[in-house]
């Protein structure tokens, strides 16, 4: 990239630079795509968290409403002549201290009667008197439990004290607790009721006397919060911020978990599990609703926190494991890299063959060098490659999988062939006459800009567009596997849910003594009703997942597979458990036919699990995620890629200008040495073809102090000696250094010359160096025999790399000039014709700049 005027551009150098630019353009594009899509995916999943939170709140509110209405319905049953279920065979008496009171018989198997009620999903209903004593129990089981005193329970004492929850215009109390009857975790909903009298029998005697049922409670299954189906990586917690709710257990424990999506932990303090995250605690203290990033269990999680309506100290926290999305994107980048590597290998093989052919046939490649005469050709190739770019963009957004890879690769090779043939055969490419006229008048396509724009388009065709296409198919493939994995997890969760429901309500239960039903058909109907009630299924928030009630094979086709993508996907390394699970889902069907996938034209991917072992058929449909999923995504993506294009243009322009010296050739121009030596006020590096009158004029001029390198350099420490002489004796600020080429191939001597010139410039001297060789001919790193120079003439240690850099910096301060023994008059006339002299500012006149490519014509 930093070539000098005598450096030779080899074809291999051009290949390596082009290959490097291609890789850089692809990496820049992938970085932008990664940042754009990952941020968008995070926003999408955050929106899904909001939807999950909303779904839980709606289901919970709806279930509580139905449960409180069921309490009212049970009180109506209590006062009716036909209460549900059957009377218990034996009395359940009160506690010992209440034994004097008359025993009350409960009712069992009430589910047979209330199966069509609004909320039949509870196990027990209890009526409690003013002192907290259970007076009456109804249950769906075959027997009731003992009647105990619950005066110390929150669900009794809070309501009696006038404290209550309020939701849907209903006042009640709800809390999870450990049952004193069964020792298990249960939920209790209690509600104040008026006292009622039981009907008397035909003899006028009350059947159970007057029952003081000031409080009615039920033990609901709490479908919306317990044993729910949630996609893997998502979940929820309901926590108590006060630490005292319920107040009869685990007091003073802020952050304790009341409900959770995973039942693996029965007792948990969420604040402690999140390392007492300050943002989380601050948000809860302020009763706010927002997203929080926490480290939960050593893994990064994104939380969405909202207060629960009607429950002042309760907060609903929904979360997602950020590791899953990170794994998806890690696999996306790995898959993209694998595809791009194969693409680069094909390019490398093709160009290696071309290179071997070229070096064996000794063909000329001067056509690769930019020339103003090729401006029309640059425009034509630019026009053709621009059409190819548009076609490539269409392929990126419309094609998918293997076809996208093959088509974009073909377009890239076509672009390379178009530019190569255009530069090789020149004007044989014909365009319409109107385009010809436009190209000739188009100033943007002069030698420099036209060549650069063609290189930029070539990088777009071979670097940017393949990177976008490969990332696109990789992203679509990995998101497809992500959706498949979650569909499998949801389907498994639904089947486990079905098994739990059947175990709870089946007519042929293992403990036949406690069967709930008299008629097996009633059991089947109720199980179907319970399975259709989806308070406990949270899947619709995940990319619009929907459970189908019909066979999707009638309207969808089998998921199409690409052998090419299957091959590339199989090469992606395994990173974690998510990778393990997703890696086996690249096929469209399980080997044992336990599931298969169908895909429709509407972009929906449907998992079909046929009925097995008595389970229902499961059909789950989810929207596939693509790189251009939303309407605004293509616009945002194009804006991001335009930024990459601007960076690539600047980079390509810089590289092309440095390699082909575009925009730098004026700095390498030939200057005429001023005839009047006293007008020289800038340092010159004068290159002479032989001894001439011009050279003698410098040596004899009174304005210049003369230093002869050939004569002075024999003495030890000659640089310091010369410097001392100049400091003490030189009457002028102008110095001429003659025979600078003396011992040209001796690095040590050249470093001494460099030291001298640096001293002169630091002393603000105007220096004229007389040399028969170009500045690039001076070597500082190796001696003439090719061995690295260890020491200079004075024994100082060599620093070739630093000397080269210093020489390049110092020479940049000089104006290069040439002295010609012959044709000087002709050259002077040509210079004067191009740059007329300015008598008012003689020193600022460039002295007659002649471009190198015009020198032969002028002479």
N, C-alpha and C positions, 0 to 999 in steps of 0.2 A: 504493500500500500504506500510505502514511502520510497518511491523509485526516484533515482537521480537521472540526469539527462543522458548518461551513458549506460544505464542499466537496461538489460534486454528483457522484454516481456516474453516469457515462454508460454506455450499452449498449456502446459501443466499448471503454471501459475494461474492462468485464467480459469481453468477447471476448479482448482482448489478455492479460489476466491468466490466463484459462482456457487460452489457447493456450500461454502460457509455462509454466504448471504441467504441461500435457500433455507438452510437450517435455522438461521437467526430469525428470518421472517416467519417461519413456521412456529418457532418457540414463542415469539411475541404474540402471534395470533392465538396460540393455545392458552397463553397466560390471560389474555383478554377474555377469551371464551370461558375459561375456568372461573375467573372472577365474576363474570356476568351471570353465568348459569348457576353457580353455587349460591350467589347472593339471592337470585330469583327463587331457587329451590328452598332456601331458608325462609324466605318470605311466605312461600306457598305453605310450607309445613307449619309456620307460625299461624297462618290463617286457619289451618286445619285444627290447631290447638284451640283457637277461639271457638271454632264450630263444635269441637268435642265438648268444651266447657258449656256451650249453649245447649247441646243435646242432653248432657247430664242434668243440667238445671231444669230443663223442660220435663224430662222423664221423671225426675225426682219430685218436682212440683205436682205433676199429673198423678203420680202414684200416691203421694200424701193426700191429695184431694180425694181420690177414690177411696183410700183407706179410712179417712175421717167420715166420709159419707156412708161407708160400710158400718161404722160404729153406730151411726144413727139408724141404719137399717136393722142392725142386731137388736137395738133397743125396741124397735117396732115389733120384731119377732118375739121379744121377751113379753110384750103385752098382748100378744095375739093368742088365739085359741089353738094355733097349730105351729108351735116352735119347731125349728129345724132339728134333724137328727132323731135319735132315740134316747129315751131316758136311761141313765147309767144303771147298771144292775145293782150296785151296792153304793151306799152313801159314803161321801167323803166328808168327814167331820172337820170342824174347825180345830184350832189349836187347843191345848189342854185347858188353858185358862178360860176358853170360851165354850167348854164342853157342855155347859149348862144350856147353851143355846141349842135350838133345834137343828138337826142336821138337814142339809139341803142336797138334793140329788142333782148332779150335773147332766149334761147331754153330750152324747158322742156321735161320731159319724155324721156330723152336720154338713159335710161337703156334698153329700148326696142331695141335700135340699138347696144349698146356697150356690151350687155350681154355676148358675147363670147370673149371679149377682155381679155388681160392678167390681168388687174386689174380693174374690174368694181365696186369694193367695195368702192365707195366714194359717197358723196352727192352733191358736187358742184365743178365746175371748174370756175375759174375767170381769166380774162386777165386784167392786170394793166399797165398803161402807166408810163412814166418816172417820173411823179410827184406823183405817188402813188394813182392815181385815178382809181377806178374800171371802166372798159370800157365795159366789156361783161361778162355775166354769163350764164353757162349751168348747169342744175340741173336735178336730177332724179325725182324730185317732179313735181307738176303741176304748180308751179309758182316760180319765182326767188325773191330774196330780193332786197332791194334798193342798188344802187351803191354808195358806200361811199369812202372816202379818207383814205388810210391806210399807209400814208407816215411815220407815227411814229412807225409802227410795225417793229419788228426785221426781220421778214421774207422778208420785202421789203428793209429796209435801209442797212442791212448787206450785202445782195447780191449786191446792188448798190455800196457799199463801197469796194467790192472785198473780203468780208469775206464769207466763205461758209463751209458747211460740205462736206466731200468727202468719198464716199463709193462705191465700185464696179465700180471704174473709172468714177463715175458720180459726178458732182458738183451740190449742191442743198442746201436748207435750210429746216430744220424740227424743229418744236417746238410745244409744247402744249400751249394753251392759252384760255382765256375766250372770246368767240365770241362777237363782238360789234353788230352783227346782231341778234343773238338769245339769248345771255347771258349765253350760256351753255359752258361747257368745250369741246373743239375741238382740233384736231391736224391739222396743216397746213404744206403742203410740197410745196415749191416754187422753181421755176427754171427759169433762164434767157433764153429768146428766142429772135429770130430775128423778126423785124417788118414785117408784112405781109399785103398785100392789099386784100380786099375782092373783089370778082368778081362783075362786073357791070351787070345791067339787060339788056334786049334787046334794051332799048332806049339809051344805052350808059351811063346812069347815075349810079354811084356807089350806091350799096344797103345801105351801111353804111359808105361810105367814107373810108378813110384810117385810120385803127385802129393801134395806137401805142401800141402794145402788147409786150413791152419789158420784161414783167414778167408774167409767168403763174403759178397759184396756184391751188391746189386741196385740198379738205377737206376729207381726207381718213378716213375710219372707224378704221384704225390701229388695225387690227384683232390680231396681235401678242402680243399686250400690253394691250388692253382694253377688259374688260368683258371676261376674259379667264377662262378656266376650269383647276384647279390645285387641286391635292389631299389635303385633310384636313391636316393641320399642316405644309404644305409647302407654300411658297409664294415668292414674289420678289418685289423689289422696284428699280426704276431708279431715282437716285438723282443727283442734280447739286451741285458740290463741291464749285463752285465759288460764288453762291448766286445771280448771275446776269444774269442767262440764263433761260428763255428769259429776256431781259433787260427792257421790257416795263411793267413788273409787278413783285411785291415781290422782289425788289432789295435788295442787301446786306443781303441775307438770306441763308448762306451756309448750305447745307444739306437738302434743300427743296426737297420734293418728286415730281417728274414729272409724273411718271407712277407707278401704283401699281396693284397687283393682286386682292386685296380686295378694292372695291369701297365704303366701309363704311365710310372712312375718305377722304373728298375732299381736305383737306389741312393738310399737316403734315411736320414737320421737323424731319428727321430721326436721326440726331445727338442728338437732345433734347430728343427724345423718348428713345434713348439708353444711357441716362445719360452722353452724351459727352464722350463716351468710348475712352480712349486714344489710345488703340491699333487700333481701327477702324479709327480714324482720322489720326493716323500716317501712316497707310497703304494707305489711300487715298491720303495723301499728297505726298507719295513716288511713287504714281501711281503703286502700287503693286497689286498682285493677291494672296490671301491666305485666310485661314479660321480665323474667329474671334469669340470668345465667348462673348456675350453681354447679358445684362438684358434689354429686350424690353417689355415695358408695365408691368413690374413686373414679367416677366416670362423669364427663361433662353432660349436663342436661339443660334443656331449655324449659322453663316453667312459665305457665300463664296462671296468674293468681287472681281470684275474684271472691269478694265476700258473698256468703250465701244469704239470699233474701229470706227474712223471717227468723234467722238464727244469728244473733249479733256477734257471737264469738267463733262462729264456724267459717272456715275458708275452704273453698274448692281450689285445689291445685292440680292442674293437668300438666303433663310433662311429656317430653320426647327425649329419647336417648340420641344425642348428637353423633354418636359413633356410627350409627347405621348410615346416615347420609354421607358422612366422611368416607366410609368404606365404599359406598356406591361411586363416589367421585374418584377415589383412589383407583378403583377398578376401571373407571372410565378413562382416566389418564393412562393407565397401564395398557389398556386395549388400544387406545389411540397410538401410543408409542410403538406397539407391536406392528400395527398396520402401516404406520409411517416408515418403520424400519424396513419392512419388505418393499415398500415403494422406493426408498432410497437405494436399496440393494439393486433393484432393477435399473434405476438410473445409473448407478455406478457401473454395472456390467455393460450397459449400452455405451456409455462414454469411454469406458476403458477400451472397448473394441475400436471405437472411432480413433482414440488416441494412438493405439498400436498401429492402426492402418496409416495414420498420418505420419508417424515417425519412420515407418518403413518405406513409405512412398515419397517422403521428403516433400509433401505438398505444402504450398504456401498458405499462410493464414493471415495475410495482411488485411484481408477483408474485414477482419474482426475489429480493426482499428477505426475509431470514429473519423468521419470526414464530412466536411460541409457539402461536398459534391453528392453525398448519399442522402441528403435531406428528404428528397421525394421518396426514396426507398424506406426511410424511417417512418414517414407518414403512412405509407401503404401497410407496412408490417404492424404499425400501431393500430391501424383501422381494423385489420384482420384479427389481431389478438384481443382487441376490445370486444369484438363480437364473440370471440371464444370465452372471454370473461363473463359476459352476460349469460351465455349458454351454461357456463359453469355454475353461476349463481342459481339458475333455474334448476339445475341438477341437484344442488345442495338442498334446496327447499322442497323438491318434489320426489326425488329418488331416495331410496332407503336400502339399507343392508348391502348385499354384495353388488347389486347393480350400481349403486352410488359410487362404490370404490372403483369399479371397472370404468365407469363413464368418466369420472373426474380424472383418473389416470390417463385415459385416452385423450382427454382435452389438454392435459398438461403436456403430453408428448407432441400433440399437434401444435401447440404454441411454440415449443422449442424448434420443431421442424420448420414452422412458418418463418420465425426470425432467422434461423440459420440459413435457409434457402434464400430468403430475401436479401441477406447481406452477401451471400455467396454469388448469386446470379444477378444481383443489382436490378437494373431497370427492365428486366424481362417480365416483371410483374406488371400487368396493365390494369388500370382502373378507369372508370368513366372520365371523359374529358373535363367535366365540371369538377370532379375531385382532383384531377391533375392541376387545374388552375388554382383551386383552393390550396393544395399542398405547396405550390410554388410561392404563394403569397403569404403562407402561414408562418409568421415569425417565431412561433413557439417551437417549430420543428427545424430550427437551424442545427448546426452540428452538435452543439452541446446538449440543448434541451431535448431534441428529438432522440438522440441516443440514450439519454438518461430515462426518458419516459418509456422507451422500449424495454430497457432493463427492468424498470419498475413493473411494467405489465408482465414481463416474463417471470418475475418473482411472485406476482399475484397468481399467475397460472400454475406455477410449479411449487410454490410454498404456501401462500395464504389459502387459496381455494382447496387444495388437498387437505390442509390442516383443518379447515372448517368442515369439509365433508367427512373426514375420518372421525373428527370429534363428534359430529352430528350422529353418525351411525353408531359410534361407541356409546354416546349418551343414551340414544334410544334403546340400544340393546341392554345396557345396564339398568336403566329405569324399568324396562320390561321385566328383567329378572327380579328387581326390587318389588314390583307389583305382584309378580307370581309368588314370591316368597310370602308376602303378606296375605295373599288370597289363600294360600295353603294353611297359614296359621289361623286365619279366620274360619276356614272350613273345618279344621280340626277342633277349634273352639266351639263351633256350632254343634258338632257331633258329640263332644263332651257334655255340652249343655243339654242336648237331647237325652243323653244317658242319665244325667242327674234328674231330669224331669220325670223320666220313665221310672227311675228307681223310687222317686218320691210318691208318684201317683198311680203306678201301674196296679192293675187288679190282681195280677199273679205275683205279688211281692214275695220275697223269700220268707219274711216273717208273716206268714199267712194269718196268724192270730190277729195281727194289727191291720188287716186289709181295710181299705177305706171305702170300698164300693160293694154294693149289692149286685150290680149289673156290670159285667165286663165292657159292654158297649158304652156305658156311661164313662167308664175310665178312659176308653180310647178317644171319645169325643172331647173329654176335658183335657187330655194330654195335647191333642191337636190345638185346642183353644189356647192352652198355655204356651205352646211353641209358637203360635202365631202372634202372641203378645210379646213385642220386642223391646220392652223397657230395658232389658238386660243385654242388649246387643248394640254395640257402638262401632259401626263400620262405615256409615255413609259419609262421615267427614273425610275419610281417606280417599281422595281423588274421585269423589262421587260414587263410591262403591254401592252396588245395589244387589239385593238378593232376588233372583227371578223365580217365579212360581211355575214356569213352563219350561219345556225342553228347548234349549236354545239351538239345538242342531237343525231345527226346521228353518231358521232364519240366518244362521251363521255358517261360515266355512271353517274347516280345520286351520289352525294357526299355520301360516306359511313359514317355512324354514329356509335359511340360506346356508348351503354347505360351506361357503366361504366364511361367513360370520361364525358358524359353529366351530370351524377350525381355529379361527383367531381367538374366539372366546375360550377355547380349551387351553390356549397357551398363557392365559392370564394367571399369574401366581396366586396362591391362597394366602390371605392376610390374617383372617380371623374366622370366628364361627359363622358370621354373616356370609363371608366368602364361601365357606364350606357348603352352606345351605343353598346359596344362589347358584353355585357352580354346577349343581346337578339338575337345574331346571331349564337348561338350554334347549332341551327337546320339547316337543309338543304333546307328549303322551308318556305316562308312566309305563314301565315294562309289564306290570301286572294289571294294567288297565284300571287301576284304582282312581285315576283322574286323567283328564285331557283338557286341552285348551282350544277354544274356538275364537275366531276373530271376525268381526263384521266390518263393513265399509264405514260405519259410524265411528271407528276408532276405539271401540270397546273390546276389551279382552275378557273372555268369559271362561271361568273355571267350571268344569262339569265333573262332579263326583257322583257316580251312580249309587243307587241304594245298595248297601252292603250290610249284612248281619243285622237286619232289622232297622237300620238307620234310614232316615229320609234321604232322598236325592238332594244334593246341594248344587246350586247354580249361582255363582257369584260373578257379577260383571263390574269391571273397573275401567275408567278412562285411562288409556295409555298416555304417558307423558312424553312429549316430543320437544325438541329444541325450540320450535316455534309454536308452543302450545296456546299462548294467548295472542290476541290481535296486536297488542303493542310490542310484543317480543321481537318480531322482525325489524321494526323501526329502531328499537333500542340496540339490537344486535348490529344493525348496519351502522349506526352512529359509532359504536365501539370499534367496529372494523375500519371505519374511516380514519379514526385516530391511529390505528395500526398502520394503515396505508400511508398516512402522513409521515409516520416515523420511518417506514421502509423507504419512502421517497427520499427523505433527508439522508438516510444511511446509504442508499444506492448512489445518490448524487455525490456524496462525499467519496465513496470508494471509487467510482468511475473517474471522478476528477483527479484523484490521487494516482490512479493507475495510468490513465491515458493523458495525464497532465493537462486536462481541460481547465481553463481559467487560470492556469499557472504558466502557460507558455509565454505570456508577456514578461513574467519575471525572469524567464530564461532567455530573454531577447538579446540581440547583438546591439551594443551601443557603440557609437562613434566616439573616440577619445577627442575631447575638445582640443582644437589646435592651439589656443591660447592657454598655456599651462597655469597661468596665474588665476584663471577663472575656475579652476577645480576646487570645489569645496566639499566634495564627497569622496569617500574612499573607493578606489577602483581595483579590481582584479583584472589585470591586462594580460590577455593571452596573445602571444606573438607567434607568427609562423616562422620568423627568422630574424636576424639582425636587420634593423631598418632605421630609416631616418627618424621615424616617430619615436623609436626606443631611445635613440641617441639624444633626441630632444628632451626626454625626461631626465636622462642621466646628466646632461649638461645644464639643466635649468637651475638658476640661482635660488629659486623658491623652494627647492627640495633638498633635504639632507639625504645623502646617498649611503645606503647600506648594501654591501656586496656579500651575500651569503657564502659564496664560494671562497672568498678571502677571509672572512671573519670567523667562520665556523671551525677552523683548525685549532684554535686556542681552547683550553679547558675553561669551562664557565663562561663561554663567549656571550651567552645571552645576557648575563649580568654585566659583563664588560660593556657591551653595546648599549645596554640600557643606561649605564652610568654616564657614558659619553653623551648620549642624547640629552640626559638631564642636565649635564654641566655645560655642553658645548653647542648644542643645536640652537641656532638663532631663529628657526622657523618652526611652525606647527605642521609642516608638510614633509612627509618622509617617503622616499622611494626605496623599495626593497628589491634588489636585482638578483638574478639567478636563483629565484625561489625554488626552481625545480632541481637544484643541486641535491644529489643523493636522494632522488625521488622515492626509491623503493626501500629506503631505510626508515622503519617506523620510529626509531629513537631520534633520528635527525628531524623527522617531521614533527615530533612532539616538541622539540626545541624550537622549531620555527613557529609552531602554534603558540608556544609560551611567549615568544618575542612579539608576535602580532597582537596578542592579548594585552601585553604591557603597553604597547603603543596606543591601542584603542582606549585603554583605561586612562592613559595620559591625555586623552582628547586630541590625538594627532590625526591628521588626514593622511592616510596611508595609501600608496600606490604600489601594488605587488606586480612585479614583472615575472611572468612564468611562460614557459613553452608548453605547459600541460594544463588540462582542465582541473578545476578544484576536486572533482570526483576521483581523479587519478591518485590522490595522495592517500597513502595507507598508514594506519596507526595500530593495526592489530597484529600483523604477521610480517616477518622479515622476507627477504627476497627468496629464500630457500623454502618458504612455506611453513616454517616453524614459528611458533609464537615467540615474540620478543619478550625476554625476561627483564632486561634492564636497558636504559638508554645510555648515551655516551658518557653521561656523568655519573652513572651507577644508580640512578633513581629507578624505583620499581615502576614498571609499565602499567598503565591503566587504559587499555585500548578502547573499551566501551565508552568510558568517560571522555576520552580524547575525541572519538568520533562524534559524540554529541556536541562537544565544545566547538569542534571544527565546523559542524553544520550550522551552529548558532552564529559563529563569528562570520562565516562566509555570507550569511543572510544580510549582514550589514554592508556588504560590498556591492558595487555596481559592476557587473561583468562587462568587459570591453575586449574587442578584438583588433589587432593590428595586422593588416594584410600588406604584404610586399607588393602584390600585383592587384590590379583592378580597384585600387582604393578610390581613384577619382570617379569611376563608374558607380561604386557603392555609395560614395558621398552624394552624388547627384540623385540617386534613388532615395536616399534618406531625406535629402532636402525637399524632394518632391512630395514625400508622404508627410513630413513634419516640417513646415516652413519655420525658419529661425525667428525667435522673438528677441529682438535686440534689447528690449527693456528688462527681460528676465532671462539672461543667457544661461544661468546655472540650473534653472528649473526645466529647461527644454530637455526632453529625454535623450537628446543626442542622436536621434535617428534610430527608432526602434524598427528592427526588421525581424519578422517572424521566421523561425527556422525553416518552415516549409516553403517560404518565398525566397530564401537566400540564393538557391541555385538559379532561380529565374532572374533575379536581379543581376547576378554576376555572369 
